[in-house]
Amino acid sequence: MKTMTARRILGSNTGASTVPAPEALLAAVPHPVVAIAGGERIVFANPPAEQFFEMSVAWLKRQPISSLLPFGTPLLALIAQVEEHGVTVSEYGLELTTPRLPARVVDAHVSPVAEQPGLVLVMLQERSIAQKMDRQLTHRQAARGVSAMSAVLAHEIKNPLAGIRGAAQLLEQEASEQDRALTQLICTETDRIRKLVDRMEVFSDRRPIEPQPVNIHEVLDHVRSLARSSFAKDVQFTENFDPSLPPVMGDKDRLIQVFLNLVKNAADALEGRNDAEIHLQTAYRPGVHLAVGGARDRMALPLEITVRDNGDGVPPEIFPSMFEPFVTSKQKGTGLGLALVAKIVGDHGGTIECESEPRRTVFRVRLPMHRQARTHSKQGRS
């Protein structure tokens, strides 16, 4: 019944049973596609459109298209133009910003359905896809640079620091009260530098990850418990987990480190807010593949984990380089936390992205599933 409805809506007249229904074909398109009747009413939306607007198809069908788009957007005029003249129109570089959704730049392709006058298909293609992939390579190059630098620092700085501290302690034994304050200052500062070098040493750990099946929900539950008992006591946590998510292929302890760092950053951004909230979400998002380590094969990254907060957002001046080392907006921060997160995610063959605006900052991590779960997942989701 559902297929027949789709055929009537889209004006198809296919008769052979081997030909997929138009609804199935549009569902396979990797970009958001919606069908609009009467210039306003949404009558069809494929899964990428549900993800794009963050609404189910049932909710989308209840909304006029104008309520989902920013006021005065040229896209509404394009839809009206196509409906009136029956020609395909494309517009490039449209910015779609609404109070509900983050700013996105898209290429819009609007086409009439010849068999059914008044029905218009709209396909949106995000321009940021290629840019996001470029950023992943930048993050990994930055992490590799820190790895090399940390190895040098550990060897060339920690040993001399130990000698400086030892000499200061010897001088302190025979120093006057006034001079003793200076020797204690030397010890304090060498300890501070040593702690910084210790933090950087984690970047020089080049041991390959021995992937094991990891339940990502156990990781997130553990992180949430740690946060609630320490630095996020006044934060409201909400979860939206996909219970059917297959295991992640990775190292549990390092994944805990990733999400604990992201949640800690979110909690810091919420400090002083009465409505502080951190939202954790997991979802299965097929269609994203990434070449890892120059290999010919592209690894599927269908497991998506997001950490969202309603803080002030990432300052625009540091946003482009936020995953690079020593970049931070915190007064007492070292700028190594997100660089380490990017390294660990990259070591897992995954990607991390950030979308930020006031009251809505989202870190989105994509990871590969455990290999043994792939066959079962394909069968279960086919």
N, C-alpha and C positions, 0 to 999 in steps of 0.2 A: 504493500500500500504506500509506503514511504517513497519507493522508487517511482511509482506512477505519479505521485504528487510532484516530485521533482521534474519529471518529464513534462508535465503540464505547465509548471511554472517557467521552465526554461525554453519551452517551445520546441522540444525535440520530438522527432517522430521515428526513432530507431525501432526497428522491428526484430532484428536478430537478437537472440538471447545471449550471444557471445559478446555483443557490444556493450561496454559498461554504460550505466546510466549517467547522464550529465552531472548529477549530484556527486557520484563517485569520482568522476574525472576532476571536478572542481575541488573536491576534498583533497585530491592528491597534489594540487598546486601548492608549492612551498611558500607562497606569499598570501597575505590576506585578500580574500575575494568576498564581496557581498553583492547580492542582487537586490535592486531597488525598484519598486513599482510605484507609479504615481508621483515620482520625484522625491518621496519622503520615506515610504514604508519599506523596511527591510524584510524580504521574504526568504532569503537564504544567506547563510554565512558558513564558510568552511572553517576547519579547526584553527588554522593560523589567524583567521579574523577574530576568533574567540580569544586567542592569546593576545592579540594586538590591542583589543578593546578591553581585555580583562573582564569579559562577560560571557556567559553561556549563550548558545544560539537562541534558547527560549527567551532570555532577557533581551537580546538584541532585536528580536522580532517585535518586542513591545515598545521599542524606542524609535522615534523618528531619527533619521540619519543626522539631521541638523543638531539634535541634542548631544551627539557624540563628537561633534567637531567644533573647533573654535569659532567664535562669532566672526562673521565676515570672511571666512576662508574662501578662496577661489574655487575650492573643490565643489561647493554647492552650485556655483555658477556653471561649472563644467558639466555637472549632472543634468542641469536644466537645458544646457546647450545640446547635449547629446540626445536628450529626450525629444527636443523640438526638431532638430535637423537630421537625426538618424545617422550621424557620422561618428567615427572613433576619434577621440581627442586625448592627448597626453600632455601632462604638465609635470615639469621636473623641478625638484628642489622645493617642494611645498613644505612649510613648517606647520606641523599640527601640534598645538599646545592647548590643553584644556586643564581646568582645575583638578580634574580627576586623574589625568594621565601625564607622564613626563613628556618633555619636548622631544619631538621626533621630526626628522627631515625625510620626506618620502618622494618617490616618483609615482604619480597617479596616472593610471590608464583606464579610461572610461569608454565603454563600448555599448552600442545598442544590441538587442537581441532581435534579429530581423523577423523571426517567426512570431514574435509576440510584441507588438507595438506598446510602448509605455514601460517596458522592462529594460533596465540598464544594469550592466555589470561594471563593478568598480574593483580594480586590482591595485593594491598599494605595495610598493616595493621600497623597503627601508634602505636608505643610502648608507647607513652606518654599518652595514654588515662587513664590508671590506675594511672599513676603518677599524672596526673592532678586532678583526684578524690581525691587522697591522700592529695594533696596540699589544696584542698577545706576544708578538715577536719582540716588541720593544721591552715588555716586562721581562721576558726571558733573557734578553741581552743584558739588561740592567742587573738581573740576579747573577748572571755569570760574571759580570764585572765585580760585583761585591764579593763573590766567592774567591776570585783571585786576590782581591785586595785584603780580605780577611785572613787568608793564608799568610800573606806577607806581614800583616800587622801582628799576628800571633807569634811569628818567629822573631821579627825585628824589634818589637816593642815590649812584649811581656818580659823577656829576659832582662833587658836594661832596666825596666821598671822595678824588678825585684832587687837589682843592685842598688838603685837609687833609694828605695825604701829601707834597705838594710843599712846603707850608709847614714841615712837620716836617724835611724834608731840608735846607731852607735854614737853619733854626735849629741843626741839628746841626753845621754848619760852624763856628759860633762858640761852641758850647756847651762847658761844662766836661765832664770825664770823667763826673761824676755825672749831669749833665743829659743827656749823650749817651745814656745808658741809657734815659732817659724818651722821647727822640725816637725811638729805635729801637723802643721798645714801641709808640709811636703808629703807626709804619710797619707793624709786624707785625700789629697789630689791624686797621688799615684794609685790609691785604691779605687778612686772614681774612674780613672782612665782604664784600669785593669778590668773593671766591671763592663765598661763599654766594649773593650776588646773581646771579653768573654761572650757578650751578646752577639758580636759579629762572627765569632768562631763557628756558630751554627751554620753560617753560609758556606763554610769551607768543608762541610760534611758532604762528600761526594759519593758516599756509599749508595749503590743503587737500591731503589725501593724493592722489597720483596713482596709483591702484591698478594693479598689474601682477600677472601670475600669479607666485606665489612658492611654491617647493617648501619646505614647512615643515620637512622632514627635513634639508635643507641648512642651514637656519637653526639647528636644534637641534644638528647635527653641529659647526657652527662654534662655537656657544656652549660645547659640551662640550670642544672642543679648547682654547679660550681658558681655560676654568676649570681644566682639568687642568694646563695649563702655568703657572698663576699661583696663584690663591687656593684651589684645591680639589685639591691634589696628593695628599692623603691620603684622598680620598673615593672610594668605589667607585660608579661609574656603571653603571646597568642601563637597558636600553631595551626598550620593547615598542611597535614602530611598525607601523602599518597600511600596507603597501607600496602598496595601491591607492588611498590617499588622494588626492583631486584637489588642484590648486593652491589656495593661499589667495589671496584678493583683497586685496593690501596693498602696503606699502612694506617691502622686505627689511631695510634698515638699521634702521628703527624697530622692526621685529619682533625683530631681534637684540638691540636695546636692552632690549626687554621681557623676553625670556627670560634674557638675561645678568643682569639685575637679580634675577629670581626665583631663578635658580641661585645667585647671590651671597648672597642672603638665606638660602637653604637651607644653603649652606656655612658661613655665620656661625653658624647655629643648631646645626651639628654640630661646632663647634670643640671639640677635646679628646676626642672619642668615638673609640674603637677600632673600632667597627662602623659608622662613618659611611657612609651610603648615600643617593644621590639617584637617583630613578627617573623617567625620562622616558617618557611614553606619548602616542601619538596614536590617535584613533579617529574613526569616522564615526558621529555620533549624530543621526539625523533627528528632527524633531518640535519643535525649539525655534525660535521666531520672535520677533522683537523689532521694535517700531516705532522708527524712528530719526529724530530731528530733527523730530518732529511729523508725519511723512509718513503718508499713509493706508496705503500698502503696508508690509507687515511683512517684514523681511529674514530669510531662513532662515540659521541659524547651525549648520550640521551638523558643522563641523570642531572637534573637541575636543582640546586639548593640555593635559596635566597634568604638573605638577612636584611630586613627592612626596619628603619626607625623613623620617627617623626621629629627628628632634631632639626637644627638650623641648616644642615647640608654642608657639603664640602666647599670651602672657599674657592671661588672661580680661579684665583691666581695660582693655586696649587693643583687644581683638578687634573690638568693634562699630564702631570708628572707625579701623581700621588703614589704610584707603585715603585718609584725610584728611591734609592736609599737616601737618608738624611733629609727627606722632604716631609715636613709636618706643620700643622697649625697649632699644635699644643705647646704651651710655654715650657713645660718640662719634658717634652717628648724628644726622642732621639731620631725619629723618622725611619726606624728599622722594621717596625711591625708589619706594615703592608708589603714591604719589599720581601720579607721572609714569607708572608702568605703567598705572594706571587711565585716565589721560588718553589715552595712545597706543592702548590697546585700544578705548576709546570712540570715538576718531577713526576707527578701522577699522570701526566699527559693531558691535563685538563686546561680549562680557561677560566679567568675571572674578569668580570666586567663591573662597572659601577655606573649608576644613573643617580644624579643628585640634583635636588632643588629644595628650597625651604619646605620643611615639614614632610619631606619624602626622600630618603636616601636608600638606595637598594644596591647591595652587593650580590651579584649573581655568579655562582660557581657551577660550572658544567664539568662532569666527570664521566669516565668510562665505566660501564658496568662490568661485573666479574664475567670472565669469558664463558664459564660454564652456564651462566644464566642467560646468555644471549639466545640460544636456541629455544629455551623455554619461554623467554619473553616474546620472541617473534611469534611463536605458536599461540601464546595467550592473548596477544594484541592484534592478531591478524583478523 
